[in-house]
Amino acid sequence: MKTTACCAALALAACAHQPPSMDVAASLAAAETAFAAHSVRSDMRAAFIAAFDPDGVFVRNGWTVSTDYLRNQPAPPIVLDWRPVHVEVSAAGDMGLSTGPWKITSKAKPDAPPTYGQFVSVWRREGNGPWKVAVDLGIGHPEPSLWQAPLAAATITASRGIATPLAAVEADFAARARTAGLAAAHREYAAGDLRFYRNGAAPVVGRAAALAAPSMADDRLEWIAERAETARSGDLGYARGRYVRPEAPTVAVGYYLRVWRRESGRWRVALDIVNPAPPRP
């Protein structure tokens, strides 16, 4: 996102326990909805501090521990609202993905036009404990998108067999993207319902639509994973890191999050999102 306020709009998680009668995917959706209400009712900063895992990260000129960053920051003068439209949870119930639209309005100028975008959050929990955000990233775009979309929430069907370690699959994806471009990598690895998010453009849903999208740039970039994590059930995971140009490997062009889902014994990209780094002075 282009501003601190917009970036903060994208760090979403929840800390509500699962009611005994609620399935795990519904519990994640309900927790996120409650977290959004907390942000609107109170303020974004307080809600985020309550919701993040101690090591949960978002982007502030690089991946940053959210609570450490926000602890000494004032609450921004905005009203941040959002809602989940797509939620999926691992078969083990310990990791989940949530994404949907966000909206920011100014407290100082409430009549000013709002700003819009999409958030992506990877959440985790221990047992039936509270959901906490592990990783968050998002995009901004000019017009509202998906505000009226119905919520889809599901638990992944458990896969059989031993999965290839996700870090190795992410490395293979990065190598393919480096040599043949991002579109070629997604032709090989993307899920049929791939969600493809790029700043300034509405979210694209579907592998074919993503491959045809103007935002599917085919630059030969280096994708450098800084962390990968997988659910206990081995069916949902993520890789996050930075991307650079080969001729300037120490300068981050931006930061990325790829969420992977295991389908028929093979890892597939369920969601791909990047956030460009701010221009260097």
BAFI-3210 file (N, C-alpha, C; in Angstrom, 3 decimals, decimal comma, padded with zeros to 6 digits):
// residues 281
n [1|2|3|4|5|6|7|8|9|10|11|12|13|14|15|16|17|18|19|20|21|22|23|24|25|26|27|28|29|30|31|32|33|34|35|36|37|38|39|40|41|42|43|44|45|46|47|48|49|50|51|52|53|54|55|56|57|58|59|60|61|62|63|64|65|66|67|68|69|70|71|72|73|74|75|76|77|78|79|80|81|82|83|84|85|86|87|88|89|90|91|92|93|94|95|96|97|98|99|100|101|102|103|104|105|106|107|108|109|110|111|112|113|114|115|116|117|118|119|120|121|122|123|124|125|126|127|128|129|130|131|132|133|134|135|136|137|138|139|140|141|142|143|144|145|146|147|148|149|150|151|152|153|154|155|156|157|158|159|160|161|162|163|164|165|166|167|168|169|170|171|172|173|174|175|176|177|178|179|180|181|182|183|184|185|186|187|188|189|190|191|192|193|194|195|196|197|198|199|200|201|202|203|204|205|206|207|208|209|210|211|212|213|214|215|216|217|218|219|220|221|222|223|224|225|226|227|228|229|230|231|232|233|234|235|236|237|238|239|240|241|242|243|244|245|246|247|248|249|250|251|252|253|254|255|256|257|258|259|260|261|262|263|264|265|266|267|268|269|270|271|272|273|274|275|276|277|278|279|280|281]
n.u [000,838|000,308|000,425|000,979|-001,387|-003,011|-001,516|-001,689|-004,277|-004,325|-003,475|-004,770|-006,428|-007,739|-008,952|-010,800|-012,254|-013,233|-016,626|-018,260|-020,179|-019,559|-018,120|-014,678|-013,832|-015,939|-015,586|-013,235|-014,007|-016,008|-014,492|-012,822|-014,718|-015,612|-013,253|-012,943|-015,141|-014,254|-012,141|-013,558|-015,215|-013,460|-010,329|-007,996|-005,303|-005,359|-006,981|-005,436|-003,131|-004,197|-004,838|-002,717|-000,302|002,562|004,829|003,781|003,660|003,719|004,067|006,313|008,259|009,677|009,413|007,944|007,651|004,502|003,270|005,447|006,036|003,653|003,303|004,425|003,254|000,930|-002,680|-003,981|-005,710|-008,214|-011,039|-011,269|-012,582|-013,646|-014,312|-014,551|-014,456|-013,573|-012,569|-010,449|-009,452|-007,004|-007,036|-006,235|-006,990|-005,356|-004,267|-005,157|-006,551|-007,637|-009,413|-010,474|-012,404|-011,301|-011,921|-011,187|-011,928|-011,608|-011,246|-010,908|-011,831|-014,613|-016,334|-014,808|-013,813|-013,674|-010,875|-009,910|-009,353|-007,864|-007,415|-005,119|-004,708|-002,856|-003,568|-003,087|-003,382|-003,331|-004,500|-007,797|-007,522|-007,192|-007,520|-004,798|-003,030|-000,506|000,842|000,507|-000,635|-001,426|-003,363|-004,096|-006,765|-008,578|-011,461|-014,343|-014,443|-015,766|-017,325|-019,980|-019,881|-020,710|-019,877|-017,541|-016,626|-014,544|-013,261|-010,272|-010,090|-008,610|-005,413|-003,765|-000,723|002,799|003,802|005,738|008,200|007,134|008,858|010,704|009,116|008,320|010,826|011,292|009,223|010,062|012,463|011,522|009,995|012,039|013,550|011,735|009,632|006,866|004,256|004,665|005,470|003,116|001,417|002,271|002,007|-000,276|-003,420|-006,746|-008,583|-007,071|-006,248|-005,320|-003,536|-002,752|-001,302|-003,282|-005,060|-008,161|-008,958|-008,130|-009,737|-009,379|-007,527|-007,221|-008,143|-006,287|-003,872|-004,360|-004,458|-003,540|-001,852|-000,271|002,694|005,647|008,269|011,649|012,321|013,930|012,775|012,796|012,505|011,759|010,570|008,808|005,901|003,919|000,745|-000,130|-001,420|-000,391|-001,535|-002,032|-000,293|002,254|004,495|006,644|008,336|010,758|011,102|013,422|015,417|017,595|019,946|020,264|020,496|020,366|018,446|015,205|012,459|009,899|007,528|006,320|003,644|002,793|000,231|-000,247|-001,949|-002,597|-003,417|-004,749|-002,404|-000,427|001,252|-000,341|-000,634|-002,702|-003,163|-001,701|000,104|001,524|003,338|004,477|007,697|008,389|009,373|012,868|014,891]
n.v [-001,178|002,391|004,183|004,516|004,222|002,812|000,477|-000,538|-001,225|-003,714|-005,709|-008,257|-010,226|-012,515|-013,035|-014,595|-017,378|-020,639|-021,395|-024,304|-025,371|-024,527|-024,857|-025,135|-023,467|-021,627|-020,492|-019,042|-017,146|-015,832|-014,825|-013,032|-011,180|-010,178|-009,002|-006,941|-005,391|-004,584|-002,914|-000,831|000,050|000,739|001,494|001,179|000,597|-000,402|-002,631|-004,181|-004,723|-006,349|-008,556|-009,766|-012,438|-012,776|-012,858|-012,136|-010,712|-007,779|-005,550|-002,966|-001,082|-003,417|-006,776|-006,753|-007,089|-006,842|-006,065|-005,038|-002,840|-001,292|-000,711|001,684|003,594|006,202|005,975|005,870|008,522|007,418|005,518|002,192|-000,425|-003,743|-006,911|-010,489|-012,487|-014,813|-017,710|-020,237|-023,234|-025,321|-028,947|-029,818|-027,730|-025,731|-023,669|-020,943|-019,199|-015,959|-013,566|-010,505|-007,459|-004,146|-000,914|002,502|005,384|008,876|010,284|012,963|014,163|013,225|013,292|012,984|011,084|007,525|005,201|002,141|-001,430|-004,743|-007,251|-009,751|-012,389|-014,710|-017,001|-018,525|-021,048|-022,669|-025,775|-025,513|-022,874|-019,234|-017,619|-016,165|-013,662|-014,482|-013,678|-010,879|-009,120|-006,783|-005,039|-001,915|-000,328|001,654|001,590|000,261|-003,242|-006,487|-006,058|-006,788|-009,461|-012,853|-014,673|-017,297|-020,121|-022,729|-025,942|-027,587|-030,678|-033,496|-034,602|-037,487|-039,364|-038,485|-035,209|-033,150|-031,053|-027,760|-025,548|-026,419|-026,664|-024,020|-022,944|-024,182|-023,032|-020,351|-020,552|-021,286|-019,000|-017,137|-017,905|-018,221|-016,488|-015,057|-015,754|-018,202|-019,764|-019,808|-021,098|-023,661|-024,168|-022,982|-023,049|-023,917|-022,042|-019,829|-016,862|-013,660|-010,900|-007,566|-004,358|-001,472|-002,614|-004,354|-007,339|-010,494|-013,462|-016,844|-019,106|-018,928|-016,324|-014,878|-015,461|-014,109|-011,504|-008,023|-007,302|-009,472|-009,474|-010,253|-010,059|-011,042|-011,916|-012,212|-014,245|-014,272|-016,259|-015,715|-016,916|-019,962|-021,776|-024,500|-026,093|-028,489|-030,640|-030,698|-029,568|-026,924|-023,907|-021,318|-019,037|-016,363|-013,331|-011,379|-009,641|-009,138|-007,459|-009,206|-007,841|-006,099|-007,268|-006,631|-004,764|-004,378|-004,853|-005,252|-006,900|-010,173|-012,576|-015,881|-018,162|-021,540|-024,514|-027,939|-030,179|-033,121|-034,461|-032,689|-029,570|-026,469|-023,082|-021,051|-018,398|-015,353|-012,557|-009,304|-006,507|-003,476|-002,063|001,101|003,969|004,494|007,081]
n.w [000,000|-000,343|001,736|005,293|006,724|004,917|004,619|007,200|007,218|006,283|007,974|009,303|011,755|014,238|017,597|018,872|020,613|019,414|019,299|020,670|018,910|016,393|013,165|012,075|009,924|009,778|012,265|011,953|010,021|011,511|013,611|012,287|011,367|013,809|014,640|012,774|013,519|016,032|015,274|013,988|016,048|018,131|017,706|015,004|015,705|018,398|018,040|016,283|017,793|019,734|018,234|016,781|016,519|018,675|017,023|014,604|011,338|009,222|006,397|006,603|005,128|004,529|005,870|009,010|012,532|013,709|016,223|017,654|016,056|016,161|018,827|019,859|018,309|017,450|017,356|014,111|012,350|011,242|010,022|009,812|008,000|007,126|005,497|005,440|002,475|001,415|002,892|004,005|005,629|007,115|007,214|009,677|011,242|012,225|010,774|008,679|005,856|005,047|003,186|001,677|001,037|002,006|003,527|003,962|005,750|006,449|009,662|010,183|007,863|007,151|004,971|002,776|-000,121|000,309|000,589|-001,002|-000,993|-000,882|001,563|002,711|004,836|006,709|009,162|012,385|014,945|018,180|018,975|020,176|020,653|020,535|017,357|015,672|013,838|011,534|009,218|007,070|004,232|001,617|-000,943|-002,621|-004,440|-006,895|-006,913|-005,113|-004,538|-004,497|-002,247|-002,075|-002,386|-001,606|001,374|001,274|002,899|003,898|004,865|004,144|002,458|003,862|002,742|001,369|001,817|001,640|001,527|-000,681|000,763|001,475|001,248|-000,631|-002,911|-003,260|-003,851|-006,320|-007,812|-007,752|-009,178|-011,702|-012,317|-012,410|-014,639|-016,754|-016,363|-014,509|-015,351|-016,689|-014,541|-013,055|-014,840|-014,512|-011,763|-010,576|-008,836|-009,931|-009,002|-008,473|-006,754|-007,598|-006,820|-007,343|-006,783|-007,335|-009,091|-009,494|-007,639|-009,106|-009,922|-010,476|-012,476|-015,328|-015,843|-014,348|-015,687|-018,028|-017,219|-017,301|-015,253|-014,773|-014,892|-016,736|-015,982|-015,400|-012,415|-009,191|-006,679|-003,343|-000,738|002,639|004,756|005,246|006,015|007,179|007,610|010,187|009,047|006,530|004,236|003,710|003,379|003,433|001,791|002,315|001,426|-000,344|-003,494|-006,138|-008,647|-010,841|-011,493|-009,412|-006,670|-003,946|-003,523|-002,686|-004,752|-004,052|-001,863|-001,107|-000,801|-000,943|-000,933|-000,460|-001,433|-000,945|-003,423|-004,617|-003,923|-004,710|-004,402|-004,912|-006,057|-004,280|-003,751|-004,742|-003,978|-004,111|-002,798|-003,692|-003,013|-001,402|-003,365|-003,726|-002,223]
ca.u [000,000|001,106|000,523|000,965|-002,765|-003,505|-000,835|-002,227|-005,594|-004,204|-002,989|-006,024|-006,471|-008,764|-008,533|-011,960|-012,241|-014,258|-017,729|-018,303|-021,078|-019,165|-017,020|-013,462|-013,798|-016,889|-015,027|-012,271|-014,768|-016,668|-013,472|-012,403|-015,800|-015,570|-012,057|-013,263|-016,027|-013,393|-011,425|-014,490|-015,741|-012,392|-009,421|-007,234|-004,094|-005,695|-007,504|-004,342|-002,261|-004,891|-005,099|-001,545|000,644|003,744|005,769|003,043|004,339|003,198|005,141|006,641|009,606|010,185|008,594|008,129|006,774|003,438|003,065|006,598|005,923|002,491|003,277|004,779|002,637|-000,412|-003,762|-004,154|-007,018|-009,020|-011,947|-010,936|-013,589|-013,377|-015,107|-014,024|-015,294|-013,025|-011,870|-010,203|-008,732|-006,381|-007,768|-005,851|-007,605|-004,356|-003,847|-006,238|-006,421|-008,822|-009,198|-011,673|-012,196|-011,227|-012,279|-010,709|-012,449|-010,884|-011,978|-010,832|-012,633|-015,488|-017,019|-013,858|-014,003|-012,870|-009,923|-010,335|-008,359|-008,097|-006,453|-004,825|-004,126|-002,667|-003,773|-002,778|-003,805|-002,962|-005,685|-008,995|-007,203|-007,584|-006,871|-003,881|-002,466|000,906|001,370|-000,513|-000,229|-002,610|-003,265|-005,099|-007,243|-009,389|-012,901|-014,697|-014,544|-016,140|-018,069|-021,257|-019,669|-021,052|-018,771|-017,295|-015,730|-014,464|-012,112|-009,642|-010,168|-007,291|-004,707|-003,005|000,643|003,795|003,929|007,034|008,279|006,679|010,001|011,304|008,208|008,448|012,099|011,099|008,398|010,901|013,414|010,762|009,662|013,269|014,050|010,699|008,650|005,849|003,133|005,053|005,447|001,729|000,843|002,681|001,744|-001,460|-004,696|-007,777|-009,257|-006,044|-006,572|-004,126|-003,727|-001,695|-001,673|-003,856|-006,003|-009,112|-008,485|-008,470|-010,024|-009,377|-006,226|-007,232|-008,254|-005,019|-002,860|-004,682|-004,527|-002,407|-000,956|000,594|003,939|006,515|009,659|012,461|012,677|014,366|011,847|013,629|011,658|012,347|009,980|007,715|005,276|002,904|-000,159|000,227|-002,005|000,366|-002,401|-002,105|000,941|002,571|005,872|006,703|009,687|010,927|011,530|014,467|015,917|018,887|021,077|020,351|019,942|020,225|017,401|013,890|011,444|008,671|007,395|005,297|003,082|002,114|-000,460|-000,263|-002,898|-002,267|-004,529|-004,412|-001,025|000,528|001,079|-000,801|-000,743|-004,084|-003,220|-000,422|-000,038|002,755|003,203|005,727|008,458|008,323|010,509|014,061|015,246]
ca.v [000,000|003,587|004,945|003,706|003,894|001,753|-000,771|-001,053|-001,791|-005,053|-006,656|-008,700|-011,499|-012,488|-013,696|-015,220|-018,837|-021,284|-022,002|-025,758|-025,752|-023,865|-025,526|-024,351|-022,411|-020,600|-019,787|-018,066|-016,052|-015,080|-014,105|-011,878|-010,213|-009,542|-008,159|-005,736|-004,588|-003,987|-001,807|000,276|000,515|001,303|002,055|000,171|000,205|-001,251|-003,905|-004,969|-005,190|-007,454|-009,673|-010,398|-013,276|-011,990|-012,768|-011,850|-009,669|-007,108|-004,850|-001,574|-001,013|-004,762|-007,529|-006,167|-007,618|-005,855|-005,539|-004,200|-001,590|-000,497|-000,426|003,083|004,450|006,678|005,451|006,747|009,203|006,801|004,426|001,063|-001,477|-004,799|-008,126|-011,644|-013,086|-016,139|-018,279|-021,674|-023,667|-026,640|-030,062|-029,873|-026,612|-024,898|-022,586|-020,522|-018,050|-015,117|-012,421|-009,756|-006,031|-003,182|000,473|003,485|006,751|009,795|010,866|014,420|014,576|012,070|013,390|012,711|009,739|006,483|004,419|000,748|-002,437|-006,121|-007,780|-011,189|-012,758|-016,109|-017,081|-019,812|-021,202|-023,907|-026,465|-024,697|-021,553|-018,093|-017,349|-015,029|-013,470|-014,785|-012,893|-010,072|-008,261|-006,375|-004,111|-000,877|-000,093|002,874|001,400|-000,871|-004,526|-007,648|-005,727|-007,491|-010,892|-013,704|-015,352|-018,715|-020,617|-024,187|-026,659|-028,399|-032,120|-034,034|-035,293|-038,665|-039,443|-037,536|-034,078|-032,503|-029,883|-026,553|-024,692|-026,910|-026,326|-022,576|-022,717|-024,584|-021,982|-019,169|-020,821|-021,223|-017,601|-016,413|-018,256|-018,174|-015,461|-015,421|-016,433|-019,592|-020,451|-020,042|-022,139|-024,953|-024,379|-022,315|-023,744|-023,431|-020,890|-018,877|-015,450|-012,937|-009,529|-006,606|-003,009|-000,630|-003,365|-005,174|-008,720|-011,407|-014,791|-017,862|-019,268|-018,413|-014,864|-014,346|-015,551|-013,113|-010,175|-007,143|-007,219|-010,659|-009,055|-011,386|-009,714|-012,109|-011,436|-013,164|-014,342|-014,738|-016,629|-015,472|-017,902|-020,803|-022,479|-025,440|-026,648|-029,836|-031,613|-030,698|-029,248|-025,474|-023,277|-020,049|-018,558|-014,903|-012,834|-010,165|-009,912|-008,204|-007,633|-009,903|-006,919|-005,338|-008,249|-006,135|-003,744|-004,995|-004,228|-005,357|-008,004|-011,072|-013,665|-016,905|-019,169|-022,799|-025,536|-029,249|-030,752|-034,413|-034,803|-031,725|-028,200|-025,514|-021,718|-020,624|-016,927|-014,691|-011,114|-008,550|-005,113|-002,833|-001,264|002,530|004,438|004,893|008,494]
ca.w [000,000|-000,532|002,970|006,508|007,074|004,032|004,949|008,446|006,946|005,719|008,968|009,879|012,446|015,259|018,824|019,506|020,673|018,615|020,038|020,437|017,831|015,155|012,491|012,198|008,914|010,203|013,413|011,458|009,416|012,572|014,358|011,492|011,382|015,121|014,679|012,018|014,354|017,054|014,646|013,748|017,326|018,941|016,703|014,293|016,422|019,543|017,539|015,715|018,863|020,396|017,332|016,184|017,232|019,040|015,898|013,380|010,565|008,052|005,698|006,849|004,546|004,787|006,816|010,336|013,581|013,807|017,570|017,982|015,314|016,553|020,260|020,132|017,302|017,786|016,526|012,941|012,342|010,197|010,352|008,952|008,003|006,158|005,674|004,709|001,434|001,122|004,036|003,964|006,814|006,972|007,813|011,087|011,940|012,889|009,889|007,802|004,957|004,931|002,312|001,339|000,805|003,093|003,202|004,930|005,700|007,312|010,777|010,072|006,704|006,917|003,687|001,692|-000,682|000,961|-000,193|-001,026|-001,324|-000,462|002,523|002,751|006,126|007,092|010,598|012,984|016,334|018,860|019,447|020,045|021,177|019,711|016,072|015,663|012,508|011,378|008,098|006,426|003,118|000,887|-002,063|-002,761|-005,805|-006,892|-006,723|-004,262|-005,228|-003,692|-001,026|-002,071|-002,635|-000,469|002,036|001,036|003,938|003,779|005,404|003,110|002,646|004,184|001,663|001,769|001,315|002,129|000,618|-000,853|001,633|000,782|000,926|-001,868|-004,009|-003,454|-004,538|-007,717|-008,420|-007,930|-010,253|-012,956|-012,567|-012,741|-015,965|-017,793|-016,056|-013,528|-015,998|-016,923|-013,252|-012,664|-015,706|-013,980|-010,340|-010,040|-008,670|-010,851|-008,411|-008,057|-006,511|-008,036|-006,340|-007,628|-006,382|-008,369|-009,919|-008,761|-007,519|-010,196|-009,394|-011,517|-013,129|-016,697|-015,777|-013,859|-016,744|-019,051|-016,622|-017,606|-014,099|-014,745|-015,518|-017,013|-015,700|-014,809|-011,087|-008,182|-005,570|-002,237|000,400|003,951|005,667|004,771|007,129|006,708|008,608|010,637|008,124|005,287|003,102|003,554|003,820|002,780|001,720|002,225|001,234|-001,150|-004,856|-006,563|-010,005|-010,775|-011,588|-008,164|-005,739|-002,574|-003,490|-002,800|-005,600|-003,283|-000,916|-001,626|-000,012|-001,729|-000,138|-001,200|-001,018|-001,508|-004,175|-005,244|-003,635|-005,247|-003,967|-005,911|-005,547|-004,097|-003,749|-005,003|-003,762|-003,907|-002,392|-004,117|-002,042|-001,707|-004,168|-002,985|-002,433]
c.u [000,874|001,284|000,504|-000,441|-003,297|-002,838|-001,435|-003,589|-005,519|-003,768|-004,151|-005,871|-007,549|-008,328|-009,718|-011,799|-013,403|-015,377|-017,820|-019,141|-020,657|-018,024|-015,853|-013,383|-014,748|-016,341|-014,019|-012,978|-015,437|-015,671|-012,996|-013,460|-015,827|-014,372|-012,273|-014,171|-015,246|-012,652|-012,329|-014,942|-014,681|-011,436|-008,549|-006,050|-004,399|-006,178|-006,388|-003,426|-002,894|-004,928|-003,869|-000,860|001,855|004,751|005,060|003,611|003,421|004,341|005,174|008,084|010,350|009,266|008,956|007,177|005,750|003,324|004,222|006,486|004,821|002,524|003,518|004,222|001,289|-001,451|-003,953|-005,559|-007,924|-010,048|-011,693|-012,005|-013,209|-014,333|-014,455|-015,003|-014,805|-012,194|-011,662|-009,250|-008,175|-007,228|-007,451|-006,463|-006,635|-003,874|-005,004|-005,854|-007,727|-008,484|-010,531|-011,367|-012,049|-011,580|-011,787|-011,400|-011,702|-011,775|-011,999|-011,713|-013,583|-016,238|-016,093|-014,086|-013,146|-011,824|-010,256|-009,157|-008,807|-007,022|-006,272|-004,151|-004,005|-002,705|-003,387|-003,289|-003,318|-004,226|-006,946|-008,785|-007,577|-006,833|-006,003|-003,273|-000,975|001,545|000,229|000,103|-001,479|-002,308|-004,310|-005,518|-008,293|-010,851|-013,181|-014,855|-014,816|-016,899|-019,383|-021,107|-020,072|-019,804|-018,726|-016,261|-015,730|-013,215|-011,572|-009,790|-008,768|-006,710|-003,946|-001,596|001,521|003,985|005,378|007,090|007,950|007,841|010,660|010,432|008,270|009,745|011,995|010,276|009,257|011,904|012,730|010,427|010,898|013,699|013,020|009,630|007,544|004,680|003,455|005,027|004,012|001,034|001,143|002,148|000,410|-002,640|-005,711|-008,490|-008,256|-006,622|-005,274|-004,337|-002,490|-002,191|-002,195|-004,875|-006,937|-008,597|-008,980|-008,634|-010,140|-008,049|-006,210|-007,298|-006,951|-003,945|-003,093|-004,639|-003,323|-001,393|-000,070|001,875|004,875|007,986|010,378|013,006|013,189|013,378|012,569|012,735|012,419|011,773|008,898|007,201|004,131|002,042|000,276|-000,283|-001,343|-000,443|-002,555|-000,811|001,171|004,081|005,806|008,149|009,700|011,278|012,425|014,754|017,306|020,083|021,248|019,808|019,772|019,099|016,048|012,997|010,103|008,684|006,215|004,841|002,401|001,521|-000,637|-001,280|-002,516|-003,521|-004,057|-002,934|000,012|000,213|000,687|-000,903|-002,216|-004,218|-001,820|-000,636|001,337|002,391|004,499|006,394|008,320|009,536|011,681|014,361|016,271]
c.v [001,228|004,398|004,008|003,292|002,764|000,434|-001,377|-001,666|-003,247|-006,105|-007,206|-010,064|-011,430|-013,284|-014,320|-016,730|-019,398|-021,814|-023,483|-026,152|-025,232|-024,614|-024,567|-023,234|-021,273|-019,815|-018,732|-016,875|-015,187|-014,256|-012,876|-010,780|-009,462|-008,605|-006,853|-004,808|-003,896|-002,774|-000,594|000,889|001,243|002,089|000,949|-000,338|-000,753|-002,624|-004,781|-005,529|-006,386|-008,706|-010,416|-011,382|-012,414|-011,855|-012,513|-010,638|-009,055|-006,314|-003,385|-001,385|-002,322|-005,459|-007,124|-006,827|-006,542|-005,231|-004,652|-002,837|-000,706|-000,029|001,052|004,058|004,980|006,010|006,382|007,330|008,704|005,863|003,328|-000,012|-002,499|-005,949|-009,278|-012,089|-014,485|-016,593|-019,762|-022,045|-025,058|-027,706|-030,205|-028,743|-025,671|-023,726|-022,240|-019,324|-017,280|-013,927|-011,779|-008,276|-005,234|-001,794|001,379|004,822|007,587|010,289|012,389|014,946|013,435|012,108|013,129|011,306|008,708|005,906|002,941|-000,175|-003,807|-006,522|-009,280|-011,472|-014,268|-016,154|-018,459|-019,844|-022,538|-024,546|-025,672|-023,295|-020,451|-018,050|-016,104|-014,893|-013,750|-013,900|-012,117|-009,215|-007,877|-005,399|-003,017|-000,760|001,016|002,673|000,246|-002,140|-005,614|-007,308|-006,486|-008,995|-011,711|-014,352|-016,816|-019,173|-022,138|-024,704|-027,588|-029,881|-032,683|-034,806|-036,483|-038,592|-038,359|-036,433|-033,642|-031,292|-028,604|-025,645|-025,118|-026,565|-024,832|-022,246|-023,100|-023,537|-020,749|-019,362|-020,747|-019,786|-016,796|-016,681|-018,051|-017,113|-015,982|-016,165|-017,906|-020,388|-020,760|-021,047|-023,523|-025,220|-023,833|-023,261|-023,156|-022,203|-019,876|-017,478|-014,673|-011,456|-008,687|-005,192|-002,205|-001,311|-004,167|-006,607|-009,581|-012,797|-015,771|-017,902|-018,655|-016,897|-014,239|-014,369|-014,520|-011,684|-009,320|-007,076|-008,455|-010,324|-010,247|-011,028|-010,916|-011,586|-012,581|-013,101|-015,011|-015,004|-016,384|-016,407|-018,672|-021,593|-023,325|-025,894|-028,060|-030,904|-031,602|-030,340|-027,757|-024,886|-021,974|-019,894|-017,050|-014,476|-011,559|-010,574|-008,779|-008,423|-008,273|-008,962|-006,070|-006,203|-007,761|-005,120|-004,413|-004,185|-004,237|-006,616|-008,874|-012,066|-014,606|-017,933|-020,403|-023,747|-026,856|-029,850|-032,024|-034,729|-033,815|-030,324|-027,303|-024,124|-021,334|-019,109|-016,370|-013,192|-010,498|-007,127|-004,415|-002,071|000,209|002,950|004,839|006,369|008,642]
c.w [000,000|000,745|004,153|006,868|006,211|004,337|006,202|008,248|006,571|006,728|009,764|010,531|013,496|016,453|019,550|019,509|019,870|019,514|019,711|019,233|016,467|014,484|012,357|011,160|009,293|011,388|012,982|010,828|010,482|013,372|013,595|011,483|012,712|015,240|013,919|012,830|015,467|016,497|014,447|015,069|018,142|018,040|016,165|015,103|017,570|019,085|016,993|016,792|019,567|019,542|016,843|017,111|017,615|017,903|014,570|012,665|009,521|007,443|006,109|006,409|004,801|005,773|008,230|011,323|013,938|015,193|017,990|017,305|015,884|017,998|020,558|019,098|017,802|016,897|015,335|012,910|011,226|010,819|009,327|009,102|006,942|006,396|004,912|003,632|001,061|002,309|003,769|005,087|006,565|007,646|009,295|011,903|012,617|012,038|008,968|006,967|004,979|004,052|001,981|001,200|002,098|002,581|004,325|004,680|006,722|008,448|010,686|008,947|006,338|005,596|002,505|001,154|000,047|000,021|000,003|-001,316|-000,869|000,539|002,302|004,083|006,231|008,620|011,107|014,424|016,868|019,404|019,159|020,587|020,211|018,384|016,215|014,274|012,529|010,317|007,478|005,322|002,352|-000,236|-001,907|-004,212|-005,778|-006,516|-005,760|-005,089|-004,204|-002,419|-000,939|-002,287|-001,413|000,115|001,629|002,053|003,909|004,480|004,320|003,456|002,844|002,999|002,222|001,205|001,885|001,097|000,487|000,067|000,860|000,402|-000,376|-003,069|-004,298|-004,185|-006,012|-008,468|-008,723|-009,064|-011,612|-013,312|-012,982|-014,174|-017,071|-017,542|-015,146|-014,161|-016,238|-015,625|-012,829|-013,588|-015,146|-012,580|-009,836|-009,889|-009,640|-010,338|-007,866|-007,857|-006,711|-007,748|-006,663|-007,340|-007,570|-009,245|-009,032|-008,672|-008,667|-009,596|-010,547|-012,251|-014,520|-016,703|-015,302|-014,935|-017,835|-018,527|-017,026|-016,471|-013,945|-015,506|-015,668|-016,857|-015,092|-013,479|-010,224|-007,016|-004,409|-001,030|001,702|005,004|004,943|005,962|006,591|007,873|008,994|009,687|006,760|004,061|002,848|004,087|003,086|002,700|001,592|002,055|000,431|-002,568|-005,325|-008,042|-009,939|-010,812|-010,322|-007,024|-004,302|-002,430|-003,698|-003,735|-004,879|-002,436|-001,331|-000,565|-000,986|-000,778|-001,005|-000,569|-001,677|-002,143|-004,868|-005,105|-004,115|-004,733|-005,143|-005,267|-005,490|-004,160|-003,913|-004,883|-003,563|-003,477|-002,752|-002,984|-002,397|-002,538|-003,288|-003,245|-003,545]
res [m|k|t|t|a|c|c|a|a|l|a|l|a|a|c|a|h|q|p|p|s|m|d|v|a|a|s|l|a|a|a|e|t|a|f|a|a|h|s|v|r|s|d|m|r|a|a|f|i|a|a|f|d|p|d|g|v|f|v|r|n|g|w|t|v|s|t|d|y|l|r|n|q|p|a|p|p|i|v|l|d|w|r|p|v|h|v|e|v|s|a|a|g|d|m|g|l|s|t|g|p|w|k|i|t|s|k|a|k|p|d|a|p|p|t|y|g|q|f|v|s|v|w|r|r|e|g|n|g|p|w|k|v|a|v|d|l|g|i|g|h|p|e|p|s|l|w|q|a|p|l|a|a|a|t|i|t|a|s|r|g|i|a|t|p|l|a|a|v|e|a|d|f|a|a|r|a|r|t|a|g|l|a|a|a|h|r|e|y|a|a|g|d|l|r|f|y|r|n|g|a|a|p|v|v|g|r|a|a|a|l|a|a|p|s|m|a|d|d|r|l|e|w|i|a|e|r|a|e|t|a|r|s|g|d|l|g|y|a|r|g|r|y|v|r|p|e|a|p|t|v|a|v|g|y|y|l|r|v|w|r|r|e|s|g|r|w|r|v|a|l|d|i|v|n|p|a|p|p|r|p]
***
